[in-house]
Amino acid sequence: MTQQKPVSFWEDNAVAYDPNPSARGEIELDVAIIGAGFTGLTVAREVKSDSPGAKVGVFEGRYVGFGASGRNGGFNMTLFGLEPEITVLRWGKERTRAAHDYTAKAVGYVRDLVAQHDLDSDYQHTGMLRVAYSDAQERRLDKTLNLLHKLGGLDRFQRLDQPTLQDRIASPHFRAGLYEADTGILNPTKHVRALKRLAEAAGAEVFENSPVEHVRRTGGKIVLTLPDATIRCEKLVIAVNGWSGFIRGLPRIRSRQTPVWTSQIVTEPLSDAQWQQVNWSARESVEDNRQMIHYFRRTVCGRITMGGGNVARPKDPGMGRMDTSHIWRDLEAHLKWLFPSLRDLGIAYRWGGPVSVNLDMTPEIGLIGDERIIYANGCIGHGVSLTQLNGRLIADALGGKTTDLTDFWVFNRKAIPWPPEPIGSAAFFTIKAGLDLVDKFDERKLPAKSR
C-alpha cells in the first residue's frame, strides 16, 4: 500500500519507538540545546565528553527523528553549498579549499563514529557518482573536475566515460560521471536514534515533545519557556535548521534562513532480475549534475529511494502539510525514465520535509549577542556529515577553545539575512526559476519523460 504519511520510509520501517517524557517544572542547566537532530545530539555528547560534570539538556519539539535528521536521503558526502564554482565566486579559492577539507573531515567523523561505537545505522561506505545526462551537463562536469584539480588537494574524483559508467549502473541516459570513493550512505532514522543513545550514555538529558516557545535573556541567564517547563541555562545552542521560524524572542534567528520543502519516494523491493537489469551491484549513491538535482540510492532492503528535483516553499511559518503530489509524480517519472526496465515497479512511500537555505547558499554557524547563544543552519540538504562535525565545532566554541574547527570560516561569518515578505518569496521564486531555466536549456534535446 502506498504510504502518504508525515513520516519517512526510514521511520515507518524502524522498530517501535517510545519518546522520552516532556520537560516539566523548573530546570537549571549549564548548556541547553534546542533540537534533537544530528547537530543537537552531537553537541550534547561532545560537551559532556569535554566536561562530564556539565548539566546538559536537549529539547525536541516532537520526537527524535521527526525533523530533517529522520527524513533525509542518508548521504554521508562532501558537497558544500551548491557547486564549487559558486563557492569560488562568492568566497574565493582558499575558502573553497577549506570548505572541501572540512566536508572531507566531516565524512570521516561520521564514518569513524559509526565504527567506534558499532552504531546500528546501516552504514555503507560505497562511494558516490555524479552523473550527466546531456552534453551541457557533461561539459559542466568537466569544468567542475578541472576546478577541483586547480584548487589542489582535491583529487578525490575519478572521471568516468559512458562505457565505464554503464558498467557501474546501466541507464540509457547516463553520459558521463565523476566518482568519489570516500563517501557513504546510512539509515538516518536509525542513526539519529543511535546519536540519542550516545548523548544519554554520556550523561545528557533528552526531552521530547518539548517545544521551546520563547527565548529571552534575564538576570544573567538565558531563559527558555516551554508549555510545561521553564529552563534557565548559561549557554544555548539552537540546532533546529529549517524550523527556526518557530522560536520567538530572538528576531535575528528567524531571518537567517528559509525552509524549502523537498520530497522523496521509495519503490517497492526490486527482484533479483530487476537488479541485474540495472546492474547496480556496488551500491554507490548517485546525484545528477542538474541545478535542481535528483539524488538516489539503494536501501539495504532492496529498494530505490529518490529525492530532489522540484522544491516548494511553505506558505505559512507553521509548515503545514502541502500538496506535493506533482513533485512525487515527477520523481517517479524521472526514476522510470532513467531505468525503463522498472517502468512497472510500484512506489511504496512518499514523504517530504524542509531543508534550511541561506540567501547566499552557504552553511552558517553564528552567534547571537555573544558566545553564549550559538545557532547553526543553511546546509541546503547536504547536512548529514556537516551537521555532525558542526556539533563538534560548537562544543569547542562553547568551551572557549580555539581549534582547527573553530577557525573554519563559516563560524561567526557575516551572512546575508533572508529578506522579509513579500521580498523573501520573490527572491525564492526568482532563484528557483533561474535554476529551472538552466536545466530546461541543458536538457532540451533529451527524450521526454512519460508518467
N, C-alpha and C positions, 0 to 999 in steps of 0.2 A: 504494500500500500504506500502510495506517495505521502511523505510527511511534509506538511507545511506548518511547522511549529516555530515558536520564538526561540528554539534551541537549535544547536548544531547537530550534525550527524555524529560528531565525536561524543557529545554529551548523551545523546539518545542511545548510544551503543555502549556507554560506560556502565560500570557496576552501580548499584543503588548508592545514593549519597545523602547523608544527613548533615545539613548545615549546622554550624556551631550556634549556640544561643546568641541572641542580640545583646547589645550593650545596655546596661541599666544602672541608674544611680550616678553617683559622683565617682569619677575615676581620675587619678593623678598619674601622669606618665612623664618619662623623660623625652621619648620620641613617639609621636602619633603619626600614623600613616593612613591616608585616605585612599582606598583602592587595593583590593587583594588580588591583583593580577601579577603578571611576570615582574613588573617593576617593584610594586609594593612589597611583595613577599620576599624578593631578593634583598631589598633594603633591610627588611626586618631581620632576616637571617644573618646578613653581613654585619649589621650594627651589634647584634647580640654576640657574634663571633669576636668582634673587636672589644666590646665592653659587656662581659657576661652579667654584670650587676645592673645594667641599664634596664629600666622598665619601658618596654616597647609594646604598643598595641596597634593592630591593623583593623580598620573599619571598612567593611564591604557593604554597599547599599543593598545588594541582593544576595548572591552566594558565589563562592569561589568558582570561576569558570563561566559565569553568566555573561561577562563582557567580552572584549576583544580577545583576551587570553584563552578563552574556550571556544572561539568561533573562527579563528584564523585558519589558514591553509597548512600551518605547521612547517614552514620553510626556515631552516637554520642557515641563513645565507648572508652574503656580504654586500648586498645592494644598499646604497646610502642615498636618500633623497630620490631624485629622478635619475636621469642619465649622468654619467661622469662629465659629459660636455657641459651640462647645465651647472654642475657644481663648479667646474673650472671657470665658467663665465661669471658666476656670481661671487666665487670666493678665491679663485686663483689656484695655481698648480700645487703649491705647497700645502694648502689646506685640503685640497682634494686627495693628495697623497696621504696626509694624516688621517683623513676620514676613512680611506680604504684600509689603512693599517689598523685603525680602531675596529672596523667591522670584522676584519680577519681575526683579530684578538677576541671579538665577541663570539664568533663561531666556535673558536677553541674553548672559550669559557663554558659555553653550554655543553659541548661535547664532553669536556673533562668532568663537569658536574655530574652528568648522567653516569659516566663510567665510575667516578669516585664513590658515588652513593648508590650505585646499581639501581637507578630510578626506573620505574615501570612506565617509560614514556614511549615505547615502541620506536626507539631511536634507531635510525639507519643512516650511516654516513655515505650516501650514494652518489654525491656529486649533482651538478645542475647543468642543464642545457639552456642556452638562449637561442631561439630559432627564428629564422627569417622566412617569410612566405613569398616575398616579391623581390625584384631587382633593387628597388629603392631601399627596402629593409636590409638587404644583404650589403649594399654599399654603406649604409649607416652602421651595420655591424662591424665592418672592416675599419671604419673611422674610429669607432669606439675601441677596438683592439689596438689600433695604432696609437691612440691617445694613452691607453694604459701602459703600453710599452715605453712611450716617451716619458711618462711620469717616473718610471724607474721603480724597481722592486715590486711591480705588479704583474709579473709574468706568470700568473696562475691560470691563464686561459689558453686553451688549445683550439685552434681554428679547425672546423670540420667541414669538408666539402659534402656535396649532396650524397654521393655513394656511401661515404663513411657514416654520415648522419642516418641514412636509411638502414644501415646495418644495426644501428642502436635502437631506433624507433621507426617503424615503417608507416609513413604518412605520405601520400602523393603530393602534399603541399609544403613539405619541408625542403627548402632550397639549400640552406647553409646554416651553420650553427657555431656557437662558442661553447666549449665545455670547461667547467670549473670543477675540479675534483674535490676540493676541500670544503664541501658543504654537506648538509644533511636534511633529513625530514623527521618529524616526530608527531605524536598524537597530542595536540595542545591541551585537551581536557585532562588527559592522564598526567601530562607534565605539570600543569598548574596545580593540580591536586597534590602531586609529589612535592612541589615547592612549598605548599602549605604545611605538609608534614615536616619538612626540614625546618621551616621557620618555628613551628611549635616545638620541635625537638630541641631547638636552640634556646627556647625559653620565651619566645614572643607569644602574645595572645592575639587570636584572630576572632573578631566579632563579625558575624554575618547577619543579614537583614538589619543592618545598622546604618542607614543613610545619614550622612552629615549634611545638615540643612543650612548651617551658618557658621562662619569663622570670624573671630574678632580677637584683637589684642587688648588686654586689660590687666592692669596691675603687674606688669612684667611677665605675664603668662599669655599663652595662646589658648583661647577657649573655643571648643567645638560644641555646637548644640545639635543634639540628636533627638529623635522623638521621645525616647525614654531615658536619656542619659545626658550628662554634661561632662566633657572631657577637658581637663587642664593639663597642658604639656609645656615643656621648654622649647621643643623643636617640632616642626611639622613638615611632612612630605605629602605633596598632592600628586598622586600617581593614578589619575583616572583618564588621562588622554582625552579621547573624544567626548567624554561625559562631563567635562569641566564646567559646562554651562549650568549645571545643577547647583553649584556651590555659590552661595550668597555671602556677601561680606568682603570679598576680595575682587573688586571690579577688574583688576588687571588680568586675572586668570581667565576671565570669560572672553577676553579679546585675543588671547594668544594663538588660537587655532579655531578651526571649524570642523564639525563632524561631517564626514562624507560616507554615505552608505554604499557598501559593496556587497555583492551577492555571490553565493556558491551553490553548486549542485553536486550530488554524488549519484553514481549509477548503481544499478543492480550489480551483483557479483558477475564477473566475466567467467566464461567456461575456459578450460584449458585450450580448446581450439581457438577461441577468440583471442586469447593472449598470444598464441602462436602467430595469428594473423597480423597483430600489431607489432610483434617482435620486440616487446618492451621488457626484456628479461633483466636488465641491470638496475631497474627501478630508479633511474635518475628523475629528479624533479625537472620541470620544464617551465620556462616563461617565453612568450613570444616577444619579438622586437617591435611591437606596436607602441604607440603612445598610450593608448588605453589598453594596457596589457591584459592578456589572459595568463593564468598560471594553472598548472595541472600536475598531478602526481598519482601514483598508485597508493592504495591503502594496504595494510597488512592482511586485510580480509579479502583482497582480490577485487576491489572496485577501483574506479577512477573518480577523482574529485577534480572539479574545475571551477575556478572563480575569476572575478575581474570583469574585463570588458566594460560595459556601460556602468555608470555610477549615478547616484542620486543624492540630493542634499535634503535632510529633514526640514520640513516646513515649520515645525514647532520645536521649541527647546526641549520639550519632553520626549522627543524622538519616538513618537507613537508609531505603530506599525504602518508601513507604507505599501502601496501596491507596486510590487516589483516583479509582477508576473511576466511583463515583457522582457525584463532582463534575464529571468530564468529561461524563457523561450530562446533568447539569443544565445545563451550559454549552451543550451542543448543543441541548437543548430550548429554552433561553431564546433562542438565536440564531434558531431557526426559528419561535418564537413571534413574535419581532419582525418577521421577514421571511418570511411564509408562502409567498411565491413561491420561496423557496430550500429548501423542505422536502425536496427530493430531492438537495440538494447534499451531497457527501461530506465527512467530516472527515479531513484528511490527517495531522495531527500533534496529539499530546497530550503535555504535559510540565508540570512544576511546579518550585517552588523556594521557599526560605524568605525571608520579609521580616522585618525587625527591628522589634519592637514594644515600646515602653516602657509601663510601667504607666499613666503619665499621658498617653500618646498624643501625645508631643511630641518632636521630634528633640533630640538631645543631643550636644554636643562637650565632653568633660570631661578633667580632669587626674587623674593617679594620683600622689599624693605631692607632686609639684611639676611645673613646666612641662616637665620632661624626658620625661615619658610622656603622650601625648595620645591619646584614643580618640574615635571617632565612631560613633553608631548611632541607631536609632529613627526612620527616615524613613517607616515604615509603608507601604512600597510606593510612595511618591511621591518617590523619590530620584534620578531621572535628572539633574535640574538641581541639586537641593540638594547632592548629594554632590560635585559638581564645584566649585561655589563654596565648599563647606566645605573642599575641598582647598586653595584659595587662602587661606582664613581660617587654616587650620592652618599653612600655610607662614609667614604673618605672625607667628603665635604662636611658632613655633619660632625665628624670627629676633628675637624680643623686641620686635616692633613693636606699637604701639597704632594701630589703623586703624579706619575705619568698620565693617569686617568684624569685628574682634575685639571691638568694642563691642556686637555683636549679642548679645542677652540669652541665647541658648541656650548660649553659650560659658561653660563652667565654672559652669553653673547647678546648683542643688540638686535633683537628680532623685530621684524616689521609686524605690527599688530594687524589682525583681521579687521577690515572696516565695518562700521555699523550698518544696519539695514537702512535703506534698500541697496546701498552700495555693495554690501557683502554678497548678496545674491547675484547682483550684476557681475561682480568680479568672478564668482564661481562659474556662472554660465558662459562668460567670455572665455575663460581659460579652457573649460570643457569643450566649447565649440571649436576653439583653435586646435586642440588635440584631435578631436574627431575629424576635422578637415584634413589634417596631415594624414591620418590613417586612410581616409577615403581616397585621397590622391595616390598614396603609395600602393593601394590595393585595387585600383580602378580596373586593372586588366585581369584580375583573378576571377575564377569561376564563381558564380553566385551561390550563396548558401540557400538551402531549402529547409523548410520547417515541417 
